[in-house]
C-alpha cells in the first residue's frame, strides 16, 4: 500500500498544475468573439465593450465603431437604443433616442436605413468621439459582422455630413 502513495501524490500534483491551466483556456465562444473582433479591427472598425441600454437590463455588449473621416464640427452625443417594445412615439419601431436627445433631423432618414440594414441582435447605435457605433450582441456571427460593415460603410459618410454643423463666419464676412 505504501508503494501507491507516491503515485497518488504525483497524480494529485499534476492535476493541481493542469487544472488551473485548463480553466483559463478560452472557450469556443470566447475564441469566436476574439476572431470576430479581430476581423472587425482588420476592416478598420474600433471595438469597445459598453453597457447594454437600460431597457435591456444588466450586462454589456461590444460596440463596433466606424471612425469619422473629419470629426470637426459634428453634432454628436446622441444615440438610438432598442426599447422593450415598439411604440408609435418611438423613432422607429422599438428604436428610441437615448436620454431623449435626437440626432439632427437631416440624419434621421439615413439612420432609418442604417437600423433597417442591421442584424436583429443589434441593441444600439451611437454617435460619439469614437465615431458612429453599433452595439451588437455578436450572436449572428460572421453574417452579422458583414451586415454591420456594409451598413456602416454605406451610411456613416451620409450621417457624418448630415450631422456636421455649419462653420461660423468670421467677423466681417457676408
C-alpha distance (Angstrom), angle and dihedral (degrees) to the residues before:
residue distance angle dihedral
X1 . . .
X2 3.80 . .
X3 3.82 89.4 .
X4 3.84 90.4 64.7
X5 3.80 95.6 54.6
X6 3.85 95.6 76.8
X7 3.82 90.8 48.1
X8 3.82 92.0 50.3
X9 3.82 90.7 47.7
X10 3.84 91.2 50.1
X11 3.82 92.0 48.8
X12 3.81 90.3 47.5
X13 3.83 90.8 49.9
X14 3.82 91.9 49.5
X15 3.82 90.8 49.8
X16 3.82 89.9 49.6
X17 3.81 90.6 53.4
X18 3.83 99.3 40.9
X19 3.82 97.3 39.7
X20 3.81 98.2 69.6
X21 3.81 91.5 41.3
X22 3.82 90.7 55.5
X23 3.80 90.5 45.0
X24 3.83 90.8 55.8
X25 3.81 93.0 48.9
X26 3.83 109.5 110.9
X27 3.77 116.7 -108.7
X28 3.80 121.1 -121.4
X29 3.84 89.5 -101.9
X30 3.82 90.9 52.8
X31 3.81 90.4 49.5
X32 3.81 90.4 48.9
X33 3.83 91.5 51.0
X34 3.80 91.5 47.9
X35 3.82 89.1 51.0
X36 3.83 92.1 49.6
X37 3.80 91.6 48.8
X38 3.80 91.8 47.5
X39 3.82 90.4 51.6
X40 3.80 89.7 49.8
X41 3.81 91.9 49.5
X42 3.81 90.3 49.1
X43 3.81 88.4 52.9
X44 3.82 90.7 53.6
X45 3.80 99.3 -99.6
X46 3.79 120.6 134.4
X47 3.82 115.4 -138.9
X48 3.82 124.3 -150.8
X49 3.80 130.4 170.5
X50 3.81 112.3 -127.3
X51 3.79 135.9 171.1
X52 3.79 117.7 -91.8
X53 3.81 120.0 -104.5
X54 3.80 112.3 -81.5
X55 3.81 92.7 -112.3
X56 3.82 90.6 60.8
X57 3.79 95.8 54.2
X58 3.78 130.3 -129.2
X59 3.76 125.7 -14.3
X60 3.75 140.0 64.0
X61 3.78 140.3 -103.4
X62 3.78 137.5 -168.5
X63 3.80 118.3 -91.0
X64 3.80 115.4 -152.2
X65 3.81 112.4 -152.4
X66 3.77 129.2 -160.4
X67 3.80 103.0 -157.0
X68 3.77 121.1 -126.2
X69 3.81 114.5 -104.1
X70 3.81 92.5 -146.7
X71 3.82 109.8 15.9
X72 3.81 96.1 -176.8
X73 3.81 119.3 117.2
X74 3.81 96.5 0.5
X75 3.80 121.1 154.6
X76 3.82 97.3 -131.6
X77 3.79 136.5 152.6
X78 3.80 96.3 84.8
X79 3.76 130.0 110.9
X80 3.78 144.9 -179.7
X81 3.80 119.0 -134.5
X82 3.78 133.6 -173.0
X83 3.79 111.2 -111.4
X84 3.80 128.0 -154.1
X85 3.81 92.5 -100.2
X86 3.79 142.5 11.2
X87 3.76 117.5 -99.0
X88 3.79 133.0 175.9
X89 3.81 89.2 -126.5
X90 3.82 90.7 60.9
X91 3.79 122.5 93.2
X92 3.82 91.9 -108.7
X93 3.80 127.3 -15.3
X94 3.81 108.0 -51.0
X95 3.84 92.5 -10.9
X96 3.79 117.8 104.0
X97 3.78 138.1 162.7
X98 3.78 118.7 -83.2
X99 3.81 110.3 -114.7
X100 3.82 89.4 -8.8
X101 3.82 92.9 -73.5
X102 3.83 110.2 131.9
X103 3.77 128.9 -160.1
X104 3.81 117.2 -109.0
X105 3.80 112.2 -73.3
X106 3.82 92.2 -115.0
X107 3.84 90.8 62.4
X108 3.79 97.1 49.3
X109 3.85 99.1 86.4
X110 3.83 90.1 51.5
X111 3.81 89.9 47.3
X112 3.81 90.2 54.0
X113 3.80 89.4 52.3
X114 3.81 90.3 47.0
X115 3.80 95.9 52.5
X116 3.82 90.2 43.9
X117 3.82 90.2 57.6
X118 3.82 96.9 47.0
X119 3.82 125.9 97.9
X120 3.81 118.4 -99.2
X121 3.82 93.5 -108.4
X122 3.83 93.6 65.5
X123 3.80 111.4 114.4
X124 3.82 105.3 -177.5
X125 3.80 147.8 3.7
X126 3.81 118.2 -144.6
X127 3.78 135.6 -173.0
X128 3.80 112.3 -159.3
X129 3.80 141.5 128.5
X130 3.82 90.3 -65.1
X131 3.81 92.8 59.1
X132 3.78 135.4 -106.7
X133 3.79 106.2 -24.7
X134 3.78 135.9 -166.6
X135 3.81 117.0 -157.9
X136 3.78 108.1 -145.5
X137 3.80 134.0 179.8
X138 3.84 89.1 -146.2
X139 3.81 94.3 -133.8
X140 3.81 94.2 126.6
X141 3.82 92.0 61.0
X142 3.79 122.8 -163.6
X143 3.82 93.1 -8.7
X144 3.81 90.6 55.1
X145 3.79 91.9 47.2
X146 3.81 89.7 51.7
X147 3.82 91.3 51.7
X148 3.81 91.3 48.5
X149 3.81 92.4 48.9
X150 3.82 92.2 49.0
X151 3.82 93.8 45.2
X152 3.81 93.7 48.3
X153 3.81 92.5 44.8
X154 3.81 90.6 52.6
X155 3.80 100.5 40.1
X156 3.82 107.3 28.9
X157 3.84 94.4 75.5
X158 3.83 91.3 46.6
X159 3.80 92.8 47.5
X160 3.81 91.9 44.0
X161 3.79 92.1 57.6
X162 3.81 92.8 41.4
X163 3.82 92.0 56.3
X164 3.82 95.6 43.7
X165 3.79 110.6 117.9
X166 3.78 115.8 -134.8
X167 3.78 115.1 -102.1
X168 3.77 116.3 -107.1
X169 3.76 116.0 -112.4
X170 3.74 116.6 -115.8
X171 3.82 114.4 -112.7
X172 3.79 109.5 -85.5
X173 3.83 95.0 27.7
X174 3.77 119.2 119.0
